[in-house]
Amino acid sequence: MDHFQKRHIELLPWPAKSPDLNLIEEVWSMLKRNLKRSYSDVESLEKDVKKAWKSLESTYIKTLYGSMGRRIQAVRDAEGGPTDY
């Protein structure tokens, strides 16, 4: 705590484990939308996952990172509770 106080870093009063701050959740959701409901073999699933991963646009990832300030503020406003993200 001394480290943060000396550097005037404000800590949140709850653990930073909000899924709203976890960008990979958004990425997984996007990947799942690009996959079939079921697969007959692992090779087909692996092929489609790789294809979906490669199809993610860099602008999508940049947009996710760009949303972090709003996400953090939303979590703060909700005092660690659920948000619209």
Secondary structure, DSSP 4 states (H G I P E B T S, - for coil): -HHHHHTTPPPPSS-S--GGG-HHHHHHHHHHHTS-S--SSHHHHHHHHHHHHHH--HHHHHHHHHTHHHHHHHHHHTTTS----
